């Protein structure tokens, strides 16, 4: 969680991440994570010392629970300039690759020489670690979930340009073998994703009931389903094209703009032979993010995996989600790309579930998350094996 909090200090920075060590041919055979000399030879002694310090501080519960307050006090006491230098020497310097392309280029080349590829991640997320921050002014106490930080369409266009620059940097520095990361809430109004997620949950429930009854589902299903409007207390269509629906005319325009930005990013990534990983976000956005990402896969993953979805294995439904998506990829014959992670919003998810009184979506403990991760990975590997055994392209699934 600390990483995400630091990522917005300041907002417009790239975050350093690493992928599997399989890039540099001269190092490929020698790089082993069981050999400390091999994996740390690119680090200076002081960098290892800093890593140990940061790791130790991240284990201090009191510091983690009060880090925002401590950062504000630190800025007040030291001033922005000195505080900024302190952060760059410690947490920021450990987690963040640089502020611009000039900072990142030598780092990317250095890691590539060591057999490690890079993922360009433009950090645009705001700190939403507290329930009040997500809901806005304590609206969760009224059982509402409609107020999200939104900087406007112009800011979303700016974020789109930064994602395109990130793709250029990957293409120019990794010879078409690198990744870029994308956060969908940076490209549109998050509230729209929330509403879409609500309707997706209703849709899936409806489909399950219909299938159990042996009934066929036809037509425009999104116009079939309705959502509960908390202001009017009535059930209303999700999309109407006028002001009578759950998404107003302006919101429908904003949704159209979001989809257009996604197409722009992914089409450009495909033209530059760069793979893009769509970051997972909070569970109340995830159904919409999953749906939109799969739609983008269907459009752009026709010859190879360009669009990758992220599966958070600390979620109880992670396994059923990837089973469903793998099957959809098989039926609709597109390449399936997946990034598997444990998850990044555990504290917030649990706090939100308590505040709003719904079932906690997070696994009960670390062991349960590990089991889910192994099941999800095994399912992907089994699918790859099945493709291979039936004479199909095993690269249809990339994980």
C-alpha positions as CSV (number, residue, x, y, z in Angstrom):
1,X,0.0,0.0,0.0
2,X,2.9,2.4,0.7
3,X,4.0,2.2,-2.9
4,X,0.7,3.5,-4.1
5,X,0.7,6.3,-1.6
6,X,4.1,7.4,-2.6
7,X,3.3,7.1,-6.3
8,X,1.3,10.3,-6.2
9,X,4.2,12.3,-4.7
10,X,4.3,14.0,-7.2
11,X,1.6,12.5,-9.5
12,X,3.3,12.7,-12.9
13,X,6.1,10.1,-12.5
14,X,6.9,6.8,-14.0
15,X,7.1,3.9,-11.6
16,X,9.7,1.2,-12.1
17,X,8.6,-2.4,-12.3
18,X,10.2,-5.6,-13.5
19,X,9.0,-8.6,-15.6
20,X,10.4,-12.1,-16.0
21,X,14.2,-12.2,-16.6
22,X,14.4,-13.5,-20.1
23,X,15.6,-10.6,-22.3
24,X,19.4,-10.4,-22.6
25,X,20.7,-13.5,-24.2
26,X,24.2,-13.3,-22.6
27,X,22.7,-13.1,-19.2
28,X,19.7,-15.4,-19.6
29,X,21.5,-18.6,-18.6
30,X,23.3,-17.0,-15.7
31,X,20.5,-15.0,-14.0
32,X,19.1,-17.0,-11.1
33,X,17.0,-15.7,-8.2
34,X,18.6,-18.4,-6.0
35,X,22.0,-16.8,-6.6
36,X,22.4,-13.5,-4.5
37,X,25.5,-12.5,-6.5
38,X,23.6,-12.8,-9.8
39,X,20.5,-10.8,-8.8
40,X,22.2,-8.1,-6.8
41,X,25.3,-7.4,-9.0
42,X,23.5,-4.5,-10.6
43,X,23.1,-2.8,-7.2
44,X,25.5,-0.6,-5.3
45,X,26.1,-1.3,-1.6
46,X,24.3,1.9,-0.5
47,X,21.3,0.9,-2.7
48,X,21.0,-2.5,-0.8
49,X,21.2,-0.6,2.5
50,X,18.4,1.7,1.4
51,X,16.3,-1.3,0.3
52,X,16.8,-2.9,3.7
53,X,15.9,0.4,5.5
54,X,12.7,0.9,3.4
55,X,11.7,-2.8,3.8
56,X,12.2,-2.5,7.6
57,X,10.2,0.7,7.8
58,X,7.4,-0.8,5.7
59,X,7.1,-3.5,8.5
60,X,6.3,-0.9,11.2
61,X,2.5,-0.9,11.5
62,X,2.3,2.5,13.3
63,X,4.3,4.1,10.5
64,X,2.1,2.5,7.8
65,X,-1.1,3.5,9.4
66,X,-0.1,7.1,9.9
67,X,2.2,7.8,7.0
68,X,0.0,10.4,5.4
69,X,-0.1,12.5,8.6
70,X,3.7,12.0,9.0
71,X,4.3,13.2,5.5
72,X,2.2,16.3,6.0
73,X,4.1,17.1,9.2
74,X,7.4,16.4,7.5
75,X,6.6,18.9,4.8
76,X,5.6,21.5,7.3
77,X,8.8,21.1,9.4
78,X,11.3,20.6,6.6
79,X,9.7,22.5,3.7
80,X,8.8,20.9,0.3
81,X,12.3,21.1,-1.1
82,X,14.2,19.4,1.7
83,X,11.3,16.9,2.3
84,X,11.3,16.1,-1.5
85,X,15.1,15.4,-1.4
86,X,14.7,13.2,1.6
87,X,12.0,11.1,0.0
88,X,14.0,10.7,-3.2
89,X,16.9,9.4,-1.2
90,X,14.6,6.8,0.6
91,X,11.2,5.6,-0.4
92,X,10.7,7.5,-3.6
93,X,14.2,6.6,-4.8
94,X,13.6,2.9,-4.1
95,X,10.3,2.5,-5.7
96,X,10.3,5.1,-8.6
97,X,12.4,4.8,-11.7
98,X,12.4,8.5,-12.6
99,X,10.4,11.7,-13.4
100,X,11.0,11.7,-17.2
101,X,12.4,9.8,-20.1
102,X,15.9,11.2,-19.5
103,X,16.0,9.7,-16.0
104,X,14.6,6.3,-17.2
105,X,16.6,5.6,-20.3
106,X,19.9,4.7,-18.6
107,X,18.1,2.6,-15.9
108,X,16.2,0.6,-18.6
109,X,19.5,-0.1,-20.5
110,X,21.2,-1.1,-17.2
111,X,18.5,-3.5,-16.3
112,X,18.3,-5.0,-19.8
113,X,22.1,-5.7,-19.7
114,X,21.3,-7.7,-16.5
115,X,18.6,-9.7,-18.3
116,X,15.6,-7.8,-16.8
117,X,13.0,-6.2,-18.9
118,X,11.0,-3.1,-17.8
119,X,7.4,-2.1,-17.5
120,X,6.6,1.6,-18.0
121,X,4.0,2.6,-15.5
122,X,2.9,6.3,-15.5
123,X,1.6,7.0,-12.1
124,X,-1.7,8.9,-12.2
125,X,-3.7,7.5,-9.4
126,X,-4.7,9.5,-6.4
127,X,-4.5,8.3,-2.8
128,X,-7.8,6.5,-2.1
129,X,-6.7,4.4,0.8
130,X,-9.4,5.7,3.2
131,X,-13.1,5.1,3.0
132,X,-13.8,8.9,3.2
133,X,-11.4,9.4,0.3
134,X,-13.3,7.0,-1.9
135,X,-16.8,8.0,-0.9
136,X,-16.2,11.7,-0.4
137,X,-17.0,13.5,2.8
138,X,-18.2,10.5,4.7
139,X,-21.0,9.6,2.3
140,X,-20.4,5.9,3.0
141,X,-22.2,6.6,6.3
142,X,-25.4,7.2,4.2
143,X,-24.7,4.0,2.3
144,X,-23.9,5.9,-0.8
145,X,-21.0,5.2,-3.2
146,X,-21.1,7.9,-5.9
147,X,-18.5,10.5,-5.2
148,X,-15.0,10.0,-6.8
149,X,-12.1,12.2,-7.6
150,X,-12.4,13.3,-11.2
151,X,-10.3,16.0,-12.8
152,X,-12.2,16.3,-16.0
153,X,-12.0,15.2,-19.7
154,X,-9.0,17.5,-20.4
155,X,-7.0,15.7,-17.7
156,X,-8.0,12.3,-19.1
157,X,-6.8,13.5,-22.5
158,X,-3.5,14.5,-20.9
159,X,-3.2,11.1,-19.3
160,X,-3.8,9.5,-22.6
161,X,-0.9,11.4,-24.1
162,X,1.4,10.3,-21.3
163,X,0.4,6.7,-21.9
164,X,1.3,7.1,-25.5
165,X,4.7,8.6,-24.6
166,X,5.2,5.6,-22.3
167,X,4.6,3.2,-25.2
168,X,7.1,5.2,-27.3
169,X,9.7,4.8,-24.6
170,X,9.1,1.1,-24.3
171,X,9.3,0.6,-28.1
172,X,12.5,2.7,-28.4
173,X,14.3,1.1,-25.5
174,X,13.3,-2.6,-25.4
175,X,13.2,-3.6,-29.1
176,X,9.6,-4.5,-28.9
177,X,10.0,-6.8,-25.9
178,X,8.8,-4.5,-23.1
179,X,5.5,-3.7,-21.5
180,X,3.6,-0.6,-20.7
181,X,1.0,-0.3,-17.9
182,X,-2.4,1.4,-18.1
183,X,-4.8,2.5,-15.3
184,X,-8.3,2.7,-16.7
185,X,-9.6,5.1,-14.1
186,X,-7.1,7.6,-15.5
187,X,-8.9,7.7,-18.9
188,X,-12.4,8.5,-17.8
189,X,-14.8,9.2,-15.0
190,X,-14.5,6.5,-12.3
191,X,-18.1,6.8,-11.4
192,X,-19.1,5.4,-14.8
193,X,-17.0,2.3,-14.2
194,X,-18.8,1.9,-10.9
195,X,-22.2,2.1,-12.5
196,X,-21.1,-0.3,-15.2
197,X,-19.8,-2.7,-12.6
198,X,-23.1,-2.7,-10.8
199,X,-25.0,-3.5,-14.0
200,X,-22.5,-6.2,-14.9
201,X,-23.2,-7.9,-11.5
202,X,-26.9,-7.8,-12.1
203,X,-26.4,-9.1,-15.7
204,X,-24.3,-12.0,-14.6
205,X,-27.0,-12.9,-12.0
206,X,-29.7,-12.7,-14.6
207,X,-27.7,-14.8,-17.0
208,X,-27.2,-17.5,-14.4
209,X,-30.9,-17.6,-13.6
210,X,-31.8,-17.7,-17.3
211,X,-29.3,-20.5,-18.1
212,X,-30.6,-22.6,-15.2
213,X,-34.1,-22.3,-16.7
214,X,-32.8,-23.2,-20.1
215,X,-33.8,-19.8,-21.6
216,X,-32.1,-18.1,-24.5
217,X,-30.7,-14.6,-24.1
218,X,-31.1,-12.3,-27.1
219,X,-31.0,-8.6,-27.9
220,X,-29.1,-5.7,-26.4
221,X,-28.6,-6.9,-22.9
222,X,-27.3,-3.6,-21.6
223,X,-30.7,-2.0,-22.4
224,X,-32.5,-4.9,-20.7
225,X,-30.9,-4.3,-17.3
226,X,-31.7,-1.6,-14.9
227,X,-30.0,-0.1,-11.8
228,X,-31.2,1.5,-8.7
229,X,-31.0,5.3,-8.6
230,X,-30.3,6.3,-5.0
231,X,-31.6,9.8,-5.6
232,X,-35.0,8.9,-7.1
233,X,-35.3,5.5,-5.5
234,X,-36.4,4.1,-8.8
235,X,-35.0,1.4,-11.1
236,X,-33.7,3.0,-14.3
237,X,-32.0,1.9,-17.5
238,X,-28.2,2.1,-17.5
239,X,-28.0,3.7,-21.0
240,X,-30.8,5.7,-22.7
241,X,-29.2,8.3,-24.9
242,X,-31.2,11.0,-23.0
243,X,-31.5,12.3,-19.5
244,X,-33.9,9.6,-18.4
245,X,-31.4,6.9,-17.6
246,X,-29.0,6.0,-14.8
247,X,-26.2,7.4,-17.0
248,X,-27.1,10.9,-18.0
249,X,-26.4,12.2,-21.5
250,X,-23.1,13.9,-20.4
251,X,-22.0,10.7,-18.6
252,X,-22.7,8.6,-21.8
253,X,-20.6,11.1,-23.7
254,X,-17.8,10.7,-21.1
255,X,-18.1,6.9,-21.4
256,X,-17.8,7.1,-25.2
257,X,-14.7,9.3,-24.7
258,X,-13.2,6.7,-22.3
259,X,-13.6,3.9,-24.8
260,X,-12.2,6.1,-27.6
261,X,-9.1,6.7,-25.5
262,X,-8.7,3.0,-24.8
263,X,-8.9,2.3,-28.5
264,X,-6.3,5.0,-29.2
265,X,-3.9,3.6,-26.7
266,X,-4.2,0.0,-27.7
267,X,-4.1,0.6,-31.5
268,X,-1.0,2.7,-31.0
269,X,0.6,0.0,-28.8
270,X,-0.1,-2.6,-31.5
271,X,1.4,-0.4,-34.2
272,X,4.5,0.0,-32.1
273,X,4.6,-3.7,-31.1
274,X,4.3,-2.9,-27.4
275,X,2.2,-5.0,-24.9
276,X,0.0,-3.1,-22.5
277,X,-1.0,-4.4,-19.0
278,X,-4.3,-3.0,-17.7
279,X,-3.9,-2.5,-14.0
280,X,-6.4,-4.1,-11.6
281,X,-8.1,-1.6,-9.3
282,X,-10.6,-1.7,-6.5
283,X,-13.2,-4.5,-6.7
284,X,-16.1,-2.1,-7.2
285,X,-14.5,-1.0,-10.5
286,X,-13.2,-4.4,-11.5
287,X,-16.3,-5.9,-13.3
288,X,-16.4,-3.0,-15.7
289,X,-12.6,-3.0,-16.2
290,X,-12.6,-6.7,-16.9
291,X,-15.4,-6.4,-19.5
292,X,-13.8,-3.4,-21.3
293,X,-10.3,-5.1,-21.2
294,X,-11.8,-8.3,-22.8
295,X,-13.5,-6.2,-25.5
296,X,-10.1,-4.6,-26.2
297,X,-8.5,-8.1,-26.3
298,X,-11.1,-9.2,-28.8
299,X,-10.2,-6.2,-31.1
300,X,-6.5,-6.1,-30.7
301,X,-5.3,-9.6,-29.7
302,X,-6.1,-11.1,-33.1
303,X,-2.5,-12.0,-34.0
304,X,-0.7,-11.9,-30.7
305,X,-1.3,-10.8,-27.1
306,X,-1.2,-7.0,-27.0
307,X,-3.7,-6.3,-24.3
308,X,-3.2,-8.0,-20.9
309,X,-5.7,-8.1,-18.0
310,X,-4.6,-8.2,-14.4
311,X,-6.0,-10.8,-11.9
312,X,-5.8,-10.0,-8.2
313,X,-5.5,-13.4,-6.5
314,X,-6.4,-12.1,-3.1
315,X,-10.0,-11.8,-4.4
316,X,-12.2,-14.8,-3.6
317,X,-13.6,-14.8,-7.2
318,X,-10.2,-14.6,-9.0
319,X,-10.3,-18.2,-10.1
320,X,-13.9,-18.2,-11.4
321,X,-13.1,-14.9,-13.2
322,X,-10.1,-16.2,-15.1
323,X,-11.9,-19.5,-15.9
324,X,-14.7,-17.4,-17.5
325,X,-12.3,-15.2,-19.4
326,X,-10.2,-18.0,-20.7
327,X,-13.4,-19.7,-22.0
328,X,-14.5,-16.4,-23.7
329,X,-11.1,-16.1,-25.4
330,X,-11.4,-19.7,-26.6
331,X,-14.9,-19.3,-28.0
332,X,-14.2,-15.9,-29.6
333,X,-10.8,-17.0,-30.8
334,X,-8.6,-14.2,-29.6
335,X,-5.2,-14.2,-27.8
336,X,-5.5,-14.1,-24.0
337,X,-3.0,-12.1,-22.0
338,X,-2.9,-12.2,-18.2
339,X,-0.8,-10.7,-15.4
340,X,-1.2,-12.5,-12.0
341,X,-0.7,-10.5,-8.8
342,X,-1.7,-11.0,-5.2
343,X,-3.4,-7.6,-4.9
344,X,-2.8,-4.0,-3.8
345,X,-6.0,-2.7,-2.1
346,X,-6.5,-5.2,0.7
347,X,-6.9,-2.7,3.6
348,X,-9.2,-0.5,1.7
349,X,-11.3,-3.4,0.4
350,X,-11.8,-4.7,4.0
351,X,-12.6,-1.3,5.4
352,X,-15.0,-0.6,2.6
353,X,-16.8,-3.9,3.2
354,X,-17.2,-3.1,6.9
355,X,-18.4,0.5,6.2
356,X,-21.0,-0.5,3.7
357,X,-22.0,-3.8,5.2
358,X,-21.3,-6.2,2.4
359,X,-19.3,-9.4,2.3
360,X,-15.6,-9.0,2.4
361,X,-14.3,-9.9,-1.2
362,X,-10.7,-10.6,0.1
363,X,-9.4,-14.1,1.0
364,X,-9.3,-14.8,4.7
365,X,-5.5,-15.1,5.0
366,X,-2.2,-15.2,3.2
367,X,-2.4,-19.0,2.7
368,X,-5.8,-18.7,1.0
369,X,-4.4,-16.1,-1.4
370,X,-1.4,-18.3,-2.2
371,X,-3.7,-21.2,-2.9
372,X,-5.8,-19.0,-5.2
373,X,-2.7,-17.7,-7.0
374,X,-1.5,-21.3,-7.6
375,X,-5.0,-22.4,-8.8
376,X,-5.1,-19.5,-11.2
377,X,-1.6,-20.0,-12.5
378,X,-2.3,-23.8,-12.9
379,X,-5.4,-23.1,-14.9
380,X,-3.5,-20.9,-17.3
381,X,-0.7,-23.5,-17.7
382,X,-3.3,-26.3,-18.2
383,X,-5.0,-24.2,-20.9
384,X,-1.6,-23.7,-22.6
385,X,-1.0,-27.4,-22.4
386,X,-4.4,-28.2,-23.9
387,X,-3.9,-25.9,-26.8
388,X,-0.5,-27.5,-27.5
389,X,-1.9,-31.1,-27.2
390,X,-4.7,-30.3,-29.7
391,X,-2.4,-28.8,-32.2
392,X,-3.5,-25.2,-31.6
393,X,-1.2,-22.3,-31.0
394,X,0.0,-22.5,-27.4
395,X,0.8,-18.7,-27.5
396,X,-3.0,-18.1,-27.5
397,X,-2.5,-17.8,-23.7
398,X,0.3,-15.7,-22.4
399,X,0.7,-15.3,-18.6
